[in-house]
Amino acid sequence: MSEIRVLVADDQALLRGSFRVLIDTTPGLTTIGEAADGAEAVELAHRERPDVVLMDVRMPKLDGIEATRQICSAPETAGTRVLILTMFDLDDAVYAGLRAGASGFLLKDVPPVELLQAITVVAAGDGLLAPSITRRLIAEFARLAEPGQAPLTGLDGVTDREREVLSLIARGLSNDEICDHLHVGRGTVKTHIGHLLAKLHARDRAQLVIAAYESGLVRPRGAGGSR
């Protein structure tokens, strides 16, 4: 398997250097560059086409959210995944970043082994939304929810069974947990997820969670919808 190529974007040189050393000393990972601001991150991503971008939220010239949006929306970087780094557990930018196309987020003080695992997970095309992270994201949806707000995303063409799978993904269940809940095999769950990704034009699991909430299929607890 080829090495996972990583671009590090952060306005703090010390952090960039630390991330680079950690990545370059890990078998199977390599950095292809560093960016000190969002504009440089976009430029390097378009030129080098990394597998993963570690993206700080607050950077000069162009913030990490807009940089993420530009990278994820460009055809030449369609295969690049963005992993947002934030200092705060429920930073408002997390929601905006995932909507912009990011594949997940991590706290900057995460243990090194978790950062390396996250890079691998995101590079494989999976969204970094473990159940504990999803619960925090759900809390953010609840805070942002407006009563009577029209759905932002439709579910046209999604079958009843796929809607059920989508709802369980949005609740933070893993594939194995979905298998147990629906009494089906792993292959069946993977097939449903593949169909959802295609029908909803989602990049990964993180984007499916966004679609589930923005369509109104799932509502945060206390927002008057399904639980």
C-alpha positions as CSV (number, residue, x, y, z in Angstrom):
1,M,0.0,0.0,0.0
2,S,1.4,3.4,-0.9
3,E,2.1,6.0,1.7
4,I,-0.6,8.3,2.9
5,R,0.5,11.9,1.9
6,V,-0.4,14.6,4.4
7,L,-0.4,18.4,4.2
8,V,-0.1,20.2,7.5
9,A,-1.9,23.6,7.7
10,D,-1.4,25.6,10.9
11,D,-0.3,29.2,11.6
12,Q,1.9,28.1,14.5
13,A,5.3,26.9,13.2
14,L,6.1,24.9,16.3
15,L,2.9,22.9,15.9
16,R,3.5,22.4,12.2
17,G,7.0,21.1,12.9
18,S,5.8,18.8,15.7
19,F,3.1,17.3,13.5
20,R,5.5,16.8,10.6
21,V,8.1,15.0,12.8
22,L,5.3,12.7,14.2
23,I,4.0,11.9,10.7
24,D,7.3,11.4,9.0
25,T,8.5,9.0,11.7
26,T,5.4,6.8,11.3
27,P,5.6,4.0,8.7
28,G,3.1,4.5,5.9
29,L,2.7,8.2,6.4
30,T,4.6,11.2,5.0
31,T,4.2,15.0,4.8
32,I,4.2,16.7,1.5
33,G,4.3,20.2,2.8
34,E,3.4,22.8,5.4
35,A,1.0,25.8,5.1
36,A,1.0,28.8,7.4
37,D,-2.3,30.1,6.3
38,G,-5.5,29.0,4.5
39,A,-4.6,30.5,1.1
40,E,-1.3,28.6,1.1
41,A,-3.1,25.4,2.2
42,V,-5.4,25.7,-0.8
43,E,-2.5,26.4,-3.2
44,L,-0.5,23.4,-1.9
45,A,-3.4,21.1,-1.9
46,H,-4.2,21.9,-5.6
47,R,-0.5,21.5,-6.5
48,E,0.4,18.4,-4.5
49,R,-3.0,16.7,-4.1
50,P,-2.4,15.2,-0.7
51,D,-4.5,12.4,0.7
52,V,-5.2,14.2,3.9
53,V,-5.0,17.9,5.0
54,L,-4.6,18.6,8.8
55,M,-6.4,21.9,8.8
56,D,-6.3,24.4,11.6
57,V,-9.5,26.5,12.0
58,R,-8.1,29.9,12.7
59,M,-5.4,31.1,10.3
60,P,-4.6,34.4,8.6
61,K,-5.5,35.4,5.0
62,L,-8.0,32.6,4.6
63,D,-9.5,30.7,7.6
64,G,-9.6,26.9,7.8
65,I,-13.3,26.7,7.0
66,E,-13.1,28.5,3.7
67,A,-9.9,26.7,2.8
68,T,-11.7,23.4,3.5
69,R,-14.6,24.5,1.3
70,Q,-12.3,25.4,-1.6
71,I,-10.3,22.2,-1.4
72,C,-13.4,19.9,-1.0
73,S,-15.3,21.6,-3.8
74,A,-12.5,21.6,-6.4
75,P,-12.5,18.7,-8.9
76,E,-8.7,18.4,-8.8
77,T,-8.7,17.8,-5.1
78,A,-11.9,15.6,-5.0
79,G,-9.8,12.8,-3.5
80,T,-8.3,14.9,-0.7
81,R,-9.8,14.6,2.8
82,V,-9.7,17.4,5.3
83,L,-9.3,16.7,9.1
84,I,-10.0,19.8,11.1
85,L,-8.0,20.6,14.2
86,T,-9.5,22.7,16.9
87,M,-8.7,23.9,20.4
88,F,-12.3,23.6,21.7
89,D,-14.5,20.6,22.1
90,L,-17.7,22.4,20.8
91,D,-16.1,25.1,18.7
92,D,-18.8,26.7,16.4
93,A,-16.5,26.1,13.5
94,V,-16.8,22.3,13.8
95,Y,-20.3,22.4,12.4
96,A,-19.3,24.8,9.6
97,G,-16.3,22.8,8.8
98,L,-18.2,19.6,8.4
99,R,-20.7,21.4,6.2
100,A,-17.8,22.7,4.1
101,G,-16.7,19.1,3.3
102,A,-14.4,18.2,6.1
103,S,-14.2,14.5,7.0
104,G,-14.0,15.0,10.7
105,F,-12.3,16.9,13.5
106,L,-9.9,16.4,16.4
107,L,-8.8,18.4,19.3
108,K,-5.2,19.7,19.1
109,D,-4.3,18.1,22.4
110,V,-5.3,14.6,21.2
111,P,-2.7,11.9,22.0
112,P,-0.3,11.3,19.1
113,V,-1.4,7.8,18.5
114,E,-5.0,9.0,18.1
115,L,-3.9,11.7,15.6
116,L,-2.1,9.1,13.5
117,Q,-5.1,6.7,13.6
118,A,-7.3,9.6,12.6
119,I,-5.2,10.3,9.5
120,T,-5.4,6.7,8.5
121,V,-9.1,6.5,9.0
122,V,-9.9,9.6,7.0
123,A,-7.5,8.6,4.2
124,A,-9.4,5.4,3.9
125,G,-12.6,7.3,3.1
126,D,-14.2,7.0,6.5
127,G,-15.5,10.1,8.4
128,L,-13.9,10.6,11.8
129,L,-17.1,10.6,13.8
130,A,-16.8,8.1,16.6
131,P,-19.9,7.9,18.9
132,S,-18.4,10.3,21.5
133,I,-17.7,12.9,18.8
134,T,-21.1,12.4,17.2
135,R,-22.8,13.1,20.6
136,R,-20.9,16.4,20.8
137,L,-21.9,17.2,17.3
138,I,-25.5,16.4,18.0
139,A,-25.4,18.9,20.9
140,E,-24.2,21.5,18.4
141,F,-27.1,20.7,16.1
142,A,-29.5,21.1,19.0
143,R,-28.0,24.6,19.8
144,L,-28.3,25.7,16.1
145,A,-31.7,24.1,15.4
146,E,-34.5,26.6,14.6
147,P,-38.1,25.5,15.2
148,G,-40.0,25.2,11.9
149,Q,-36.8,25.5,9.8
150,A,-37.2,24.0,6.3
151,P,-34.9,21.0,5.5
152,L,-31.7,22.0,3.8
153,T,-31.1,18.6,2.2
154,G,-33.6,16.3,0.6
155,L,-33.7,12.5,0.7
156,D,-35.2,11.8,-2.7
157,G,-34.5,8.3,-3.9
158,V,-33.4,7.0,-0.5
159,T,-35.3,3.8,0.4
160,D,-36.9,3.2,3.8
161,R,-34.2,0.8,4.8
162,E,-31.5,3.3,3.8
163,R,-33.2,6.0,5.8
164,E,-33.1,3.7,8.8
165,V,-29.4,3.1,8.3
166,L,-28.8,6.8,7.9
167,S,-30.7,7.5,11.1
168,L,-28.5,5.0,13.0
169,I,-25.3,6.5,11.5
170,A,-26.5,10.0,12.7
171,R,-27.0,8.6,16.2
172,G,-23.4,7.5,16.3
173,L,-23.7,3.8,15.8
174,S,-20.8,1.9,14.3
175,N,-21.3,-0.6,11.4
176,D,-21.2,-3.5,13.8
177,E,-23.8,-1.8,16.0
178,I,-26.0,-1.2,13.0
179,C,-25.7,-4.9,12.1
180,D,-26.9,-5.9,15.5
181,H,-29.7,-3.4,15.6
182,L,-31.1,-4.4,12.2
183,H,-30.1,-8.1,12.4
184,V,-28.3,-8.0,9.1
185,G,-24.7,-8.8,8.0
186,R,-21.8,-6.4,7.6
187,G,-21.9,-6.7,3.9
188,T,-25.5,-5.5,3.8
189,V,-24.8,-2.5,6.0
190,K,-21.8,-1.6,3.8
191,T,-24.0,-1.8,0.7
192,H,-26.6,0.5,2.2
193,I,-23.9,3.0,3.2
194,G,-22.4,2.9,-0.3
195,H,-25.9,3.6,-1.7
196,L,-26.4,6.5,0.7
197,L,-23.0,8.0,-0.2
198,A,-23.9,7.9,-3.9
199,K,-27.4,9.2,-3.6
200,L,-26.6,12.0,-1.2
201,H,-23.4,12.9,-3.0
202,A,-21.6,12.6,0.4
203,R,-17.9,12.2,0.7
204,D,-17.9,10.0,3.7
205,R,-19.7,9.1,7.0
206,A,-19.3,12.6,8.4
207,Q,-21.3,14.0,5.5
208,L,-24.0,11.5,6.0
209,V,-24.5,12.7,9.6
210,I,-24.9,16.2,8.3
211,A,-27.4,15.1,5.7
212,A,-29.5,13.2,8.3
213,Y,-29.9,16.3,10.4
214,E,-30.3,18.8,7.6
215,S,-33.0,16.7,6.0
216,G,-35.0,16.6,9.2
217,L,-34.8,12.8,9.2
218,V,-33.1,13.0,12.7
219,R,-33.7,15.8,15.1
220,P,-31.6,16.5,18.2
221,R,-33.2,15.6,21.5
222,G,-35.4,18.3,22.7
223,A,-35.9,19.7,19.2
224,G,-39.3,18.1,18.8
225,G,-38.4,15.3,16.4
226,S,-37.3,11.7,16.4
227,R,-35.0,10.5,19.1
